[in-house]
Structure formats: structure tokens, C-alpha cells
Amino acid sequence: MATPNTTLSERDSKALLADYGIPIAPERFVADATAAGAAADELGYPVVAKLNGDAIAHKTERGLVKLRLGDRSAVEAAAAELLAAATADDGDVSVLVAPMISGNRELIAGVIRDPQFGPTVMLGVGGILAEAVADVVFRPAPVDDVTAAEMIGDLATQQLLDAFRGEAAVDRSQLVEVIVGLGRLAAERTDVASVDINPLIVQPDGAVVAVDGLVELGAATVGAQTPGRGRPTDAQFRALFEPRGVLVTGASTHPGKFGFVSLHNLLASGYAGGVYGTNLKGEEVLGVQTVADIADLPDDAIDLVFVCTPAAANPDLLRACAAKGIRAAFLTSAGYGEAGDEGQRAEDELVALADELGVLLAGPNGQGVVSTPADLCAQIVAPYPPAGGIGVASQSGNFVSSFMNMARASGVGISRAVSAGNAAAVTVADYLDWYADDPETRVGLAYVEGIVDGRGLMDKLAGAAARKPLVLVKGGATEGGAQAAASHTGALAANDKIFDGECRAAGITRAATVTEAYEAAATFATQPLPSGPNTIVLTTAGGWGVVTADAITRDPDIVLMDLPSDLQAAIDTRLPPRWSRNNPVDCAGGEVRDTIPEVMALIAEHPDVDAVIYLGIGIQSNQARMMSEGRFYPDHGLERIVAYHERQDQRFAEAAHELSVANAKPILVATELAVADPDNAGPATVRRLGRLCYPSGGHAVTALGHLIRYAKYREAHSR
């Protein structure tokens, strides 16, 4: 067994790689210059000569690589020079002779053992621009054929993989075999710390071959470990999200205190269960008669305690609550893991106590919990969102508020929302895993920062994403953000590209921004999954269509389909000759009363169309607003025409919704009026119907791309 941190020789590295199906260039290992010349004659010129040794890892820096050797004398001279350059530290040496393989394209591939996520396979663009381009993708090992193909498709520089400078397209099936082989090696050889194949040359015929490779051995590992702690039971989660009664500890008469705000929010949301409070003076707060001692509360009437008392009081508080049958506790209290070693010890002790008592412990240092099916708003801040199908879990309470504010603005509502705080006992992944089984939730939406147990996190998230869509936005994607995340949560930042690969492998939708994350979640919550990528843009103005077509073309997973001839002929009967006769379908100002619903129906009902983006809603109502605000209103027939304009936009929104439902196809409606004038009849009707009105065609395209990728993932991984 090799000792830790041992690098195999190039000969032994390539032998191991070949065992796992990696194509290796033909090569010979010889002991002297004469044998090197004979090997070159056998292989054919030009050749490359390298010094191989058990302790030689990096040859180029020492001048131990000789390229483009064109005849026997050059080979023998190079071999002699290489052997003369060997040192005692190099161990047993030989000369490697191999054909000088060339190609205009180079890839890199390999394996690393990430401290957070375990064995991981890498594929990227190599050559002199590798570091500058940084086009590299990762997936957890092992890797199947489908995932390997996805990795290839995820490389940004796809043009290098197609026919290039007179050379054939890359043999993708062979490249898939390379990736799968590396994944199998990483999974089976737990003593392999890393593999570096650089370069993996694409030959003129499209075949790939490894001309260099190094394998580093380390102590045998079993990968990142998942803690044995499981998620809370369904009964415990029900106690948190659908409690029979709620107790607010530390209820206060002071409107600036958490104990007042949380009680107020609970009552203001319309929660119909029993509401109780503790107060050292036993005061009445907002009509609730508090008690000084938890022992004075009724037995088995309260499921959730919302804790606004200091950390020092919480152990005794939990014991008293458990004695009353309380099964869930949300702790706003600070001074735990985020406060250093002493706080961490207190946190660990509290978790152990909660486990002993059978109490779900949410937080500490959290903002609160919301559950619209129960009219529950137990949190120390606003807002309270409309009801809907998005389940939110976040390491940051601020982003819980952000998502709920977006829900209020858009009308696409929230089912459950929770700030995980320090996530001492219940993690973001635990909440998402429960949401995946929650009939009130259609999609999970999460914000994460630092990661303590990467493998455990992804195992739970992958399980959740297999049952329902899951949208995630991660803080700490850059070096600066990672430093900020560490100071915020105290947890480790993960390599962002590796984390992205983990998400892709699990079918998790990863968003770049909080806004994109919410819009993706709102789309999953309200739109059907498309059966394919073929998309048509319907627009009432050309420029909007052009920009949206650009956005679609930039997304590799969406197809701006050619307009089918039968569909074009059908649209011809509804629009004047000046319409675009192409995709985007630009009505060119030729609309009459029924044009938009009729053309939209023709598009949505066509069997080749998978999705529709509709641009231009609200134009008529925008004119109506100007008329109604002007000095001529309501005379001169303006009152009638204003009402007509507003009815038209309402009809268009209703048509988009009805056609989407009837044909089980996503129809995304976009207009800047969703933000600029949300009361406009167009976006207001979209909102009333429970769907998101996107602020631009670009936003709609981004959301549709997420929808298509998830649908594609589900189809590929269900086979």
C-alpha cells in the first residue's frame, strides 16, 4: 500500500487509467538511448521523449520533456540527455517514447476528493487558455452515461467540441466513456486522492487520447461522512407548521420588543389556534392574558413554543414546555454557535436536551416560522405572504423576508417559510426534505451559505429534488462572498464549481440571484412542466420579440423553433400580410378584438410547440390609464373605450392561463408594467389568476430555461 501523498510515476499512472478505460497514447518505456531509438522507429515519427521515474511528478519544470523528435539520432540524443539529468531522488528511471500526437483542441479531465463532497470528477477545456477561460465542470462520483453527457453539454465553449478548423467533432460517446471510467475509478479506488489528465487531446478525427496523466495516492478514505442524525418526524414538523396552540415566551407590552412583535404578528395573521404567553409579571399583552409560570398553562393544548427569552433560561424552559406536551420550539435567542466556542457548547447541550425531550428545536438565532395553511405568522419581523405553493427555508432570515416580500408583490404565494438560524438541530435540507412530502407545497426554495457537511446536505437535497422541484441560491459563490459567509454563519464555504456540479447531478435548480431564485420557484409553482424545448414568442411589438429571441438563443436548452408551415398558414388567416411570418410571431399592430386569444390558441394547441412566451400585455390598459387621468375623461366616449381596453388585457391574461392549463404547456406572460404599473389590468389579472407576470422577456426566458432543464432531468433520470 502506498504511503499518503504519493504520486505514481507516469508509467504507473497511465497503467491504472488504462484499467478504467481511459484511452492512452501508444508508448514504450526503455532503459537506454539505443532502445529509445528502436522504439521510435517502431512507433513512427515524430515522437516525444520523457524521463519517467517513481518520484518524478512534474517534468516540464526540469526540462525532462523533449518534443517533436523527427529521426532516430535526435531521439537517441534526447534519451541520453534525459537519463543524464536523472538524480538519486528520482528513483528508478526509464525513458518514455510516444508518438507526437497533435490536435487543435485540448481538454483536461481528472478526479479530486473534495473535503466537503468526497470523490468528484472534473472535465474542462485545456491548453494554454485553460486558466484564463476556466471552463470546467464537476460531478460527484460515480458518474453514469446520462450525467457524463450532461457534463459535456455544460461546457461553455461548445464550439470547440463541434467540427473545428477542418477537424471532426469530438467523439462524445468516447468522451462519455472517459468520464464514466474516471467516476468508477474514484468510487472504487478510495486510496486515490487525485487524478490529473492534462492534456486529453482531441485528434483530427474527433477521438480523444490521454498523452499525460498523474495519479496521486493518499490514505484510503470512504468519502465525506453523513451524520447519523435524521430529520424530525412528520408529527414534529406538523407541530411546528400546523400547531394546535402557540406559546410566546417573554411576551412584552413594549412594542419594540421581540416578545411583543411576535405575539402581534401571530394574532394579526389570523391564527385560529390557542395563543398563550409568558411574562414575569403575568401582564395582559394584546388581549392575551399571560402567565408567569409555564406550569400554569393547560396540558396538551400547545404544540409550538416561540422563544423570545435569553439563552440562559432556555434549558429550563424546554423542560417545562415538554412537560406540557409541547413538541416543537422555535428559538430566536442569540448567543449560541455564532458567538464562539462557549456558545457552541451551550448550543450542543441544548440540542442534546431537546433530543432527550423529543422536542423539535428550530434555530436558535432564527427569525421565525410562517405557515399560510394554518394562518400562522410566528416571527419577529414582517411580512406575512399570500398563500401559495412555495416552501421557503433559509440560513438567513433576511432572505425569508425577501422571498415573502416578492410573494406579496407578485401574488405567487408561500406555503411554509422558516429561518433556520444556526440550524443546530434542523437544517435547511431537513425542511426541504419535509416540504417534498408536504401536499401544500409544490416547490422548495432555499438560500444557503456556509456548508458544514456537504455530502449529508446533498444527499438530503437530492432526495427532495427527486420528488419535487427545488430552487437554491447560494451565498459565498465568490472569494469575497465566501469570506462574508464564514463570518455570518461560521460554516465553511464550498468550492462553488463543485457545488454547482453537485446541484446539477441532483436535478436542483441553482439560481444566480435571489430574484432569479424566486421567479424560478414561482414558475415551478404555477406552470406545467414542458414536454420539450420548442418555444414560440408571441409579441405585439417587434423589438421586444427580437431581444427575447436573443435571450432564448443564448440559452443552450431552449429552442427558438422554426414556425411550422401549417401554423404559419393558420396565423395568416388572423393577421394582416405585414406580420412577421416567423418566430417570434410579431403581430405588427394588426390586432383586432379577438386576435391575441385566437393566435395564442393556434400556437398553444400546435403539437410541435412546447412553450410560449407572450409579450405586450397591458398596452391597451396603459393607454386607458392615460385617458382616465387626463382632463377629457369621462366625456368624448373615453369612459367606454377605457373599460374596453382594460377588458381586453384581462381577456388576454385569462386566455394565457386557460390555454396553458388546457394544453398542459407553460405560457409565460411578460411586461415591464408588472413592475412599472402593477395595477395595470394586464399584469393585475395575471397576478389575480395566481401566476407570475415577468418584468421582461429576458426574465421569462431565464425562468423557462430552469423549467425545461428540470423537465429534461426528470425524463433522463427516470429511464
FENPECOR-V388105 format. One line per field, one symbol per residue. phi: phi as a letter, one per 40 degrees, with the letter a starting at -180 (. if undefined). psi: psi as a letter, one per 30 degrees, with the letter a starting at -180 (. if undefined). burial: 1 if it has 16 or more other C-alpha atoms within 10 Angstrom, else 0. A space follows every 50 residues. Layout:
# FENPECOR-V388105
phi: ???
psi: ???
burial: ???
This chain:
# FENPECOR-V388105
phi: .ccdgbcccdcccccccccbgccbccabbbcaccccccccdccgccbbbb cbacbbbbcdccgcbbbfccacccccccccccccccbcccgcbabcbadc cbacbbbbaibbbcccbgcbcbbacbgcbdcccfcabbacccbccccccc dcccccccccccdafgbccdcccccdccccccccdccccccccabbbacb cccdcgcbacbaabbbcbcdbbgcccdccccdcccccccccbccabbbcg dbcccccdccdccdcccccgdcccbbabadcgccbfgcccbcbdcccccf bbbbbbcbccdcccdcccccccccgcbabbbcdbgbdcbhcccccccccc cccccccgbcbcgcgbcibbaccbfbbbacacbbcccabcbbaacbcdcd cdccccccccgccbcbaaccfcfcbbcdccccccdcbcccbbacbbbbbc bcbcccdcccccccccbadbbbbbcgcbccccccccccbgccccdccccc ccccccgccbbcbccccccccccccbbccccaccbbbbbcacddcccccd ccccccbbbccccdcccdcccdcbbcdcccfabccccfgccbdbcccccd cdcccccccbabbbbhcgcccccccccccccccccggcdccdccdccccc cccccdccccccbfbcbbbbaccdbcaccddccccdcccgbccccacccc cdccdccccccccdccccc
psi: kllkhkklleeeeeeeeefggkkkkklkjlfleeeeeeeeeeeklllkkl kklfgjejeefghgkklhjfleeeeeeeeeeeeffklfffakllkkklkj kllfkklklakljkfefakkkkklkaafgeeeehjkllkkklkleeeeee eeffkeiffffakkhflllkjeeeeeeeeeeeeeeeeeiffjelkjjjlj kjlfgflkkkfkkkkkkakklglkkklfklllleeeeeeefhkelkkjkg klfjffkefeeeeeeeeffgkfakkllkkffhlkjhfkjllfkfffllkh fkfkkjjglleffeeeeeeeeefggkfkkkjfkagbefgaeeeeeeeeee eeeeeefhkkjkbahleakkjefghkiilgllakllkagkjkkkfkeefe eeeeeeeeeffjakelkkjfbfhefjleeeeeeeeffjffkfkkklklcl kejeeeeeeeeeeeffelkkkkkklgfleeeeeeeefefglkklkeeeee eeeeffgkjkkfleeeeeeeeeeeffklklfafjkkkklfkeeeeeeeee eeefjffkjilkjkeeeeeeeeffllfflfhljkjjfhggkaegeeeeee eeeefkffkflkkkkfkfeefeeeeeefflffkgaggeeeeeeeeeeeee eeeeeeeeeeeeghkkjkkkkffeeeiffkedeeeeeegglkjkfleeee eeeeeeeeeeeeeeeegf.
burial: 00000111111111011001111110111100111111110010111111 11111110000001110010010011011111100100010011111111 10001111111111011111111111100000001111111111001111 11111100011000001111110111111111111110011111111111 11110111111111111100001100000011000110111111111111 11000001111111111010101011111000111000011101001000 11111111101001001110110111111111111111000011011001 10110011111111111111110111111111111111111111111011 10111111111111111111111111111111111101011111111111 10111111011111110111111111100001111100111111111111 11111111111001011111111111111111111111111101110110 11000011111010001100100110001010111111000000111011 11111001111111111111110110110000000001001101111111 11111110110011111111111110111111111111111111111111 1111111111111100000
